[in-house]
């Protein structure tokens, strides 16, 4: 087993250049925040052509005997945590559990955790009363099919499954005591790309082929049954979840008008599909699959987003700034989901010790997980970011790339060691995080500082990198508060619904001079602007294709930069 996380003692010499002596502080040993994508030791692919490519997808989170267990496709095991901050990877051989299959399905019953995974037909059901130790036993062969998901109620085991551009999501019912089928498979839902624009394939819902419908998940809330599903495809940043709702776990299921219920097409990492809803006390969270999909379609990561049911029973997830620091899931989290920390490093001047080919250092600050800076070696390489103005730094996320890697599966000696330093003048430096002796695999390392500090420059220095012969970074993301002015309120937002295809609309707004970007919220009523799209500052218009054709919409927009978020401008006309 491998233990990873944000804990550990890391000395920080904190002080201005002219101070007589530095102030000593530490990385927060018990952090209150995390940052998507999750900082897990993602396994390398085992398939041909997948050398050196990390993957994890289709997460299932369940609480069992005081621990939260996280299962994901093709992960050579699973993780557990008591605090959502530090995760332990339980590595088990495929001979014990089919952890090399896709889309694990899990349920708890009478003191045991049960597990199966995708198959073309029947599959073995396993159980464990001690999953932390990796002990599992075979129970019985049951129907599984593709992308199975379980729901337990009144000694009945409801199984939902399906992954196809043609076939629907199906359901069936088993007796939990005997595991025999007591209700034959029945169709639950299917795609409708003519009327549901967000179900359309492509990075911008622009492709004509039928989407995949997959990744079922069932949640009961206040007597209603929410059958969730993923579409249009895991390789796109438009990967999302929708839901149909019923009065019974066997339907009939009715399309929710506020779909999609989990959607994140913009920001640092896109995609929020095929996952699960899980609870921490009274609070719901969405575990979701993110898309990178550059070296392989299945190059993916995992994220958590807060989820809610409103007073009218509408399910939704909060994904706006969903890859900025958020408070860790607790029973108290509720609507207070994140601190008011902004991204300080976006498009700031950056220099490096070396640059290989066209993997330029500017890609370190472009807020795009799909690009990377690559150095000429894995030795004494460094990068330096000029934040341009003094800022108060609260947290830093270091996102590694895997350029040149050729590993397969679990590789115990893969790790990244580095040192972070800060300076107020670019000459006098002090260490803020010494991870030079770190021997763990943390591809999306996240540091929350116990005491925030003022600085203008941040430097990363490589100390050891065993992934490949060229150290590479997707992004260094510095979070905190600037001392300047947040953007002014956007003065006008024009929305034009397409007269031929009602799934499309065009949004045009008045740009704001000091904005880094904009967040557009939209929804089915003025008090239900639950979906959002993050747009960079190089445009003041958006052609959007993700609406439901037979639904009216309302919109709002806000500008943001390193100093904060403006007031929202609401366009509350029906569109």
C-alpha positions in Angstrom: 0.0 0.0 0.0 1.1 3.5 -0.7 0.3 6.5 1.4 0.0 9.9 -0.3 -1.5 13.2 0.7 -0.8 16.8 1.7 0.3 16.0 5.2 3.9 16.2 6.4 6.3 18.5 8.0 7.8 21.0 5.5 9.7 24.0 6.8 9.1 27.4 5.3 11.3 30.4 5.9 8.8 33.3 5.6 10.0 36.8 5.5 10.6 40.0 3.6 13.9 40.5 2.0 14.9 43.2 4.5 13.8 41.4 7.7 16.6 40.6 10.2 15.5 37.0 10.5 12.9 34.8 8.7 9.7 33.7 10.3 9.3 29.9 10.4 6.0 28.3 9.4 4.8 25.1 8.0 2.6 23.5 5.4 -0.7 23.0 7.1 -0.6 19.5 8.6 -4.4 19.2 8.7 -5.5 21.2 5.7 -9.0 22.5 5.4 -9.0 22.7 1.6 -8.2 20.5 -1.4 -7.9 21.3 -5.1 -9.2 19.3 -8.1 -8.1 17.2 -9.8 -7.6 14.9 -6.8 -3.9 14.3 -5.9 -3.9 10.5 -6.2 -1.1 8.2 -7.4 -2.9 7.6 -10.7 -1.9 4.3 -12.2 -0.2 4.1 -15.6 -2.1 2.3 -18.4 -1.4 -1.4 -19.0 -2.9 -1.6 -22.5 -0.8 -1.5 -25.7 -0.1 2.0 -26.7 -0.8 3.3 -23.2 2.8 3.4 -22.0 3.4 6.3 -19.6 -0.2 7.5 -19.6 -2.1 7.8 -16.3 -5.8 7.0 -16.0 -8.6 6.8 -13.6 -12.3 7.2 -14.2 -15.8 6.2 -13.2 -15.4 6.9 -9.5 -17.5 5.3 -6.8 -17.2 6.6 -3.2 -18.7 4.8 -0.3 -18.5 5.1 3.5 -17.7 1.9 5.3 -16.5 1.3 8.9 -15.3 4.8 9.5 -13.4 5.2 6.2 -14.3 6.6 2.8 -13.4 4.2 0.0 -12.8 5.4 -3.5 -13.0 2.9 -6.4 -12.1 3.8 -10.0 -11.6 2.1 -13.3 -8.2 0.5 -14.1 -6.5 1.6 -10.8 -4.9 -1.7 -9.7 -6.9 -1.4 -6.5 -8.7 1.4 -4.7 -8.1 4.2 -2.1 -9.4 4.9 1.4 -9.3 8.0 3.6 -10.8 9.3 6.8 -10.5 13.0 6.0 -10.5 13.3 2.1 -7.0 14.8 2.4 -4.6 11.9 2.7 -5.4 8.8 0.6 -4.0 5.2 1.0 -3.8 3.1 -2.1 -4.7 -0.5 -1.5 -3.0 -2.4 -4.4 -4.5 -5.8 -5.0 -3.8 -8.3 -7.8 -6.4 -8.9 -10.5 -6.6 -12.5 -9.3 -8.1 -11.2 -6.0 -10.5 -8.6 -7.5 -11.1 -7.5 -11.1 -9.6 -4.1 -10.5 -8.3 -4.0 -14.1 -11.9 -3.9 -15.5 -13.8 -0.7 -16.1 -16.6 1.0 -14.1 -16.5 -0.7 -10.6 -19.9 -1.1 -8.8 -20.1 -1.2 -5.0 -22.7 -1.6 -2.3 -22.8 -2.3 1.4 -25.0 -4.9 3.0 -25.0 -6.5 6.4 -21.4 -5.6 7.4 -19.8 -6.3 4.1 -18.7 -4.3 1.1 -19.7 -5.9 -2.3 -17.9 -5.3 -5.6 -18.2 -6.1 -9.2 -17.1 -4.4 -12.5 -18.0 -4.1 -16.1 -18.5 -7.2 -18.2 -20.1 -8.4 -21.4 -22.6 -10.4 -19.4 -22.4 -12.1 -16.1 -19.6 -11.3 -13.6 -18.4 -12.5 -10.2 -19.7 -10.6 -7.2 -17.1 -10.2 -4.4 -17.4 -9.1 -0.8 -15.1 -8.0 2.1 -15.5 -7.1 5.7 -11.9 -5.7 5.7 -11.3 -3.9 2.5 -8.5 -1.8 4.1 -6.4 -5.0 4.2 -7.3 -6.0 0.6 -9.1 -9.2 1.6 -12.0 -10.2 -0.7 -13.9 -13.4 -1.3 -16.1 -14.6 -4.1 -19.8 -14.7 -3.5 -21.7 -15.6 -6.7 -21.9 -14.8 -10.4 -24.5 -12.2 -11.2 -25.5 -10.1 -14.2 -23.1 -7.1 -14.6 -22.9 -6.0 -18.3 -21.3 -2.6 -19.0 -21.0 0.2 -16.4 -23.0 -1.5 -13.7 -24.4 0.5 -10.7 -26.2 -0.8 -7.6 -28.9 0.5 -5.4 -30.2 -1.3 -2.3 -33.7 -1.0 -0.8 -35.9 -3.4 1.1 -33.7 -6.4 0.6 -33.8 -5.8 -3.2 -30.7 -5.2 -5.2 -31.4 -2.8 -8.1 -28.9 -3.0 -10.9 -28.6 -0.4 -13.6 -26.2 -0.7 -16.6 -25.4 0.3 -20.1 -22.7 1.9 -22.2 -23.7 2.4 -25.9 -24.4 5.0 -28.6 -27.4 3.0 -29.5 -28.8 1.0 -26.6 -30.5 2.5 -23.5 -29.6 2.4 -19.8 -31.3 -0.8 -18.5 -32.4 -1.8 -15.0 -33.0 -5.2 -13.4 -33.9 -6.3 -9.9 -32.3 -9.1 -7.8 -33.3 -10.6 -4.5 -30.5 -9.6 -2.1 -30.8 -12.9 -0.1 -30.4 -15.2 -3.1 -29.0 -12.9 -5.7 -31.5 -14.3 -8.2 -33.2 -12.1 -10.8 -36.8 -11.2 -9.7 -37.4 -8.6 -12.5 -36.1 -9.0 -16.0 -34.1 -6.2 -17.6 -36.2 -3.2 -18.7 -35.2 0.0 -20.5 -34.9 3.2 -18.4 -33.7 6.0 -20.6 -31.8 6.8 -23.8 -30.2 9.8 -25.6 -32.1 12.4 -27.5 -29.6 14.6 -29.1 -32.2 16.4 -31.2 -33.7 18.0 -28.1 -30.8 17.8 -25.6 -27.9 19.8 -26.9 -25.6 19.0 -24.0 -25.9 15.3 -25.0 -24.4 16.0 -28.4 -20.9 14.7 -29.1 -17.8 16.8 -29.4 -15.7 19.3 -27.4 -18.3 21.9 -28.2 -21.3 19.6 -28.9 -20.6 20.1 -32.6 -20.2 16.5 -33.8 -23.1 14.7 -35.6 -22.7 11.1 -34.3 -24.9 9.7 -31.6 -23.5 10.1 -28.1 -22.6 7.4 -25.7 -25.1 6.9 -22.9 -23.4 5.3 -19.9 -22.4 5.5 -16.3 -25.7 5.0 -14.5 -26.1 5.9 -10.8 -29.2 5.9 -8.6 -29.9 8.2 -5.7 -33.0 8.4 -3.6 -33.9 11.7 -2.0 -37.2 12.6 -0.3 -39.1 9.8 -1.9 -37.9 10.6 -5.4 -35.4 8.4 -7.4 -32.8 10.1 -9.5 -31.3 7.8 -12.2 -28.2 9.6 -13.4 -26.3 8.9 -16.6 -23.2 10.2 -18.4 -22.8 11.6 -21.9 -21.6 12.4 -24.6 -18.2 10.8 -24.3 -15.4 10.5 -21.8 -12.8 12.0 -24.2 -14.4 15.4 -24.2 -14.4 18.3 -21.7 -18.2 18.4 -22.3 -18.5 15.0 -20.5 -21.4 15.5 -18.1 -24.1 13.8 -16.1 -27.9 14.2 -16.4 -30.7 12.6 -14.5 -34.2 11.2 -15.0 -36.5 11.2 -12.0 -39.2 8.7 -10.8 -41.4 7.8 -7.9 -40.0 4.2 -7.9 -36.6 2.7 -8.5 -38.1 0.9 -11.5 -39.6 4.0 -13.1 -41.1 5.3 -15.2 -38.4 7.9 -15.4 -39.0 11.5 -16.5 -36.3 13.8 -17.9 -35.2 16.6 -15.5 -35.6 20.0 -17.2 -32.5 21.4 -15.6 -30.2 18.8 -17.1 -27.3 18.5 -17.1 -26.8 18.1 -13.4 -23.0 17.9 -13.4 -21.3 19.9 -16.2 -17.9 21.6 -16.4 -16.7 22.4 -20.0 -14.2 25.1 -19.0 -11.5 25.9 -16.5 -8.2 24.2 -15.8 -9.6 20.7 -16.4 -12.9 20.0 -18.1 -15.4 17.2 -17.7 -17.7 16.2 -14.9 -19.3 13.0 -16.0 -19.6 9.3 -15.0 -19.3 9.2 -11.3 -21.5 9.0 -8.3 -23.2 11.0 -5.6 -22.1 10.4 -2.1 -22.9 11.9 1.3 -20.8 13.3 4.1 -23.3 13.8 6.9 -26.2 15.7 5.4 -24.1 17.1 2.5 -23.9 15.6 -1.0 -20.8 15.5 -3.2 -20.4 14.6 -6.8 -17.4 12.4 -7.7 -16.7 12.8 -11.4 -14.4 11.9 -14.3 -12.3 14.7 -15.9 -10.9 14.6 -19.4 -7.3 15.2 -20.5 -7.4 12.8 -23.5 -4.4 14.1 -25.4 -2.1 11.0 -25.5 -5.0 8.6 -25.2 -8.8 9.0 -25.1 -8.8 7.4 -21.6 -6.2 9.8 -20.1 -8.4 11.0 -17.3 -8.5 12.3 -13.7 -11.0 12.4 -10.8 -12.6 15.4 -9.0 -15.1 16.1 -6.3 -17.8 18.9 -6.6 -20.5 19.9 -4.1 -24.0 18.7 -5.1 -27.4 19.8 -3.9 -31.2 19.1 -4.0 -33.1 22.4 -4.0 -36.5 22.9 -2.3 -38.3 21.8 -5.5 -36.3 18.6 -5.8 -33.9 19.7 -8.6 -30.5 18.0 -8.4 -27.5 20.1 -9.4 -23.7 20.3 -8.8 -21.6 23.4 -8.2 -18.7 23.4 -10.7 -18.0 27.1 -11.1 -14.4 27.6 -10.1 -14.5 23.8 -9.5 -10.7 23.5 -9.8 -9.9 26.3 -7.4 -9.3 25.3 -3.7 -12.4 24.1 -2.0 -13.1 23.2 1.6 -12.7 19.5 2.3 -16.0 17.5 2.5 -17.3 17.5 6.1 -20.6 17.4 7.8 -20.4 21.2 8.2 -19.3 22.2 4.6 -22.8 22.9 3.3 -23.0 25.9 1.0 -19.7 27.4 2.2 -17.7 25.5 -0.4 -14.5 27.4 -0.9 -12.4 30.2 0.5 -12.1 33.5 -1.4 -8.8 32.6 -3.0 -8.2 33.5 -6.6 -5.7 32.3 -9.2 -2.7 34.6 -9.0 -0.5 32.9 -11.7 -2.7 33.0 -14.8 -0.8 34.3 -17.9 1.9 35.8 -15.7 5.5 36.1 -17.0 7.4 32.9 -16.5 11.0 31.8 -17.2 12.7 28.4 -17.1 16.1 26.8 -17.0 15.5 25.1 -20.4 12.7 24.4 -22.9 12.5 21.3 -25.0 11.2 21.8 -28.6 7.9 23.7 -28.6 6.8 22.8 -25.1 7.2 26.4 -24.0 7.3 27.6 -20.4 4.2 29.8 -21.0 2.1 26.7 -21.0 2.8 26.5 -17.2 0.4 29.4 -16.6 -2.2 29.0 -19.4 -4.8 27.3 -17.2 -5.0 24.3 -19.4 -4.3 20.8 -18.1 -3.8 19.6 -21.7 -0.6 21.6 -22.3 2.8 21.3 -20.6 6.2 22.7 -20.3 9.0 20.2 -20.9 12.6 20.7 -19.8 15.7 19.3 -21.6 16.6 17.0 -18.6 15.3 15.7 -15.3 18.2 17.2 -13.4 18.6 20.7 -11.9 15.8 22.3 -13.8 13.7 25.3 -12.5 10.9 27.7 -13.4 10.2 31.1 -12.0 6.8 33.0 -12.0 6.5 36.7 -11.7 3.1 37.6 -10.2 3.8 41.2 -11.3 2.4 42.6 -8.0 2.7 41.7 -4.4 0.1 39.1 -3.5 -0.9 37.1 -0.4 -0.3 33.4 -1.2 -2.5 30.8 0.6 -1.9 27.6 -1.5 0.0 26.2 -4.5 -0.8 23.3 -6.8 2.0 21.6 -8.7 0.6 19.6 -11.6 3.1 17.2 -13.3 3.0 16.0 -16.8 4.3 12.6 -18.0 6.2 13.5 -21.2 8.5 10.7 -22.2 7.2 8.2 -19.6 7.0 4.5 -20.6 5.8 2.9 -17.4 2.9 0.4 -17.2 0.7 -0.3 -14.2 1.8 0.4 -10.6 5.4 1.5 -10.4 6.6 1.9 -6.8 9.7 4.0 -7.5 7.9 6.8 -9.3 8.1 10.1 -7.5 8.7 13.8 -7.8 10.9 15.8 -5.4 11.1 19.6 -5.5 11.6 22.8 -3.6 9.4 25.9 -3.8 10.8 29.3 -2.9 9.5 32.9 -2.8 10.9 36.3 -3.2 9.7 39.9 -3.0 12.3 41.3 -5.4 13.4 38.3 -7.6 16.9 38.3 -6.0 16.5 37.4 -2.3 14.8 34.0 -2.0 13.5 32.0 0.9 12.2 28.4 0.9 8.4 28.1 1.3 8.2 24.3 0.8 11.0 21.8 1.0 9.9 18.6 -0.7 13.5 17.6 -1.7 13.3 14.3 0.2 9.7 13.4 -0.9 9.6 9.8 -2.3 5.9 9.6 -3.1 4.0 9.9 -6.3 1.9 13.1 -6.2 1.1 14.2 -9.8 -1.2 16.9 -8.7 0.5 18.0 -5.5 -1.4 20.6 -3.4 0.0 22.7 -0.6 -2.1 24.7 1.8 0.1 27.0 3.9 -0.6 27.3 7.7 0.2 31.0 7.5 -0.3 33.0 4.2 2.6 35.2 3.1 3.2 38.1 0.8 5.4 37.7 -2.2 5.8 38.6 -5.9 7.9 35.7 -7.2 7.5 32.0 -6.9 10.3 29.5 -8.0 10.0 25.8 -8.4 13.2 23.7 -8.5 13.4 20.1 -9.5 15.3 17.8 -7.1 14.4 14.4 -8.3 12.0 13.1 -11.1 11.8 9.4 -11.8 8.9 9.5 -14.3 11.1 10.1 -17.4 14.3 11.7 -18.5 12.6 15.1 -19.1 10.8 16.7 -16.2 7.5 18.2 -17.3 4.8 20.2 -15.7 1.3 20.9 -16.8 0.7 23.9 -14.6 1.9 25.6 -11.4 -1.1 27.3 -9.9 -0.7 29.9 -7.2 -3.8 30.7 -5.2 -4.4 33.6 -2.9 -5.5 37.3 -2.9 -4.2 40.2 -4.9 -4.1 43.7 -3.5 -5.6 45.3 -6.6 -9.2 45.9 -7.7 -11.5 43.2 -8.7 -13.2 43.7 -12.1 -16.1 46.0 -12.6 -19.5 44.5 -13.2 -20.2 43.5 -16.8 -22.5 46.2 -18.2 -24.4 44.3 -20.9 -25.2 40.7 -21.8 -27.0 39.9 -25.0 -28.5 36.4 -25.6 -29.8 35.3 -28.9 -31.5 31.9 -29.2 -31.0 30.1 -32.6 -34.2 30.3 -34.6 -33.5 26.9 -36.3 -31.8 24.8 -33.6 -33.1 25.8 -30.2 -30.3 23.9 -28.5 -28.0 26.7 -29.6 -27.6 30.3 -28.5 -25.1 33.1 -28.9 -24.0 35.2 -25.9 -22.3 38.6 -26.4 -21.2 40.8 -23.5 -19.3 44.1 -22.9 -15.7 43.1 -22.0 -14.2 44.3 -18.8 -10.6 45.7 -19.1 -9.0 44.0 -16.1 -10.8 40.7 -16.2 -8.9 37.3 -16.5 -12.1 35.7 -17.5 -15.9 35.4 -17.1 -18.3 32.9 -15.5 -21.7 32.6 -17.3 -24.5 31.0 -15.2 -27.7 29.8 -16.7 -30.7 27.9 -15.7 -34.4 27.2 -16.1 -35.6 30.1 -13.8 -34.0 33.2 -12.2 -33.5 31.3 -8.9 -32.1 28.1 -10.6 -29.0 29.3 -12.4 -27.3 26.1 -11.5 -25.1 25.5 -14.6 -22.0 27.5 -15.4 -19.4 28.0 -18.1 -16.0 29.5 -17.5 -14.6 31.6 -20.4 -11.1 33.1 -20.7 -10.7 36.8 -21.4 -9.7 36.5 -25.0 -13.3 36.7 -26.1 -16.5 38.6 -25.3 -18.8 36.1 -27.0 -19.8 32.5 -26.7 -21.5 30.2 -29.2 -23.1 27.6 -27.0 -24.8 24.4 -28.1 -25.7 22.7 -24.8 -29.3 23.8 -24.2 -32.5 21.7 -24.1 -34.6 22.6 -27.1 -38.0 22.8 -25.4 -36.8 24.8 -22.3 -36.7 28.5 -21.6 -33.5 29.8 -20.0 -32.2 32.7 -17.9 -28.5 33.9 -17.8 -26.1 35.9 -15.7 -22.4 36.8 -16.0 -19.6 37.9 -13.8 -16.0 38.9 -14.5 -13.1 37.7 -12.3 -9.4 38.3 -11.8 -6.7 37.6 -9.2 -8.4 40.1 -6.8 -11.9 38.7 -6.8 -15.2 38.3 -8.7 -17.4 41.1 -9.8 -21.1 41.4 -9.1 -23.2 39.3 -11.4 -25.2 40.9 -14.2 -28.5 39.1 -14.7 -30.3 38.8 -18.0 -33.6 37.6 -16.7 -35.5 37.7 -20.0 -36.7 34.3 -21.2 -34.6 32.9 -23.9 
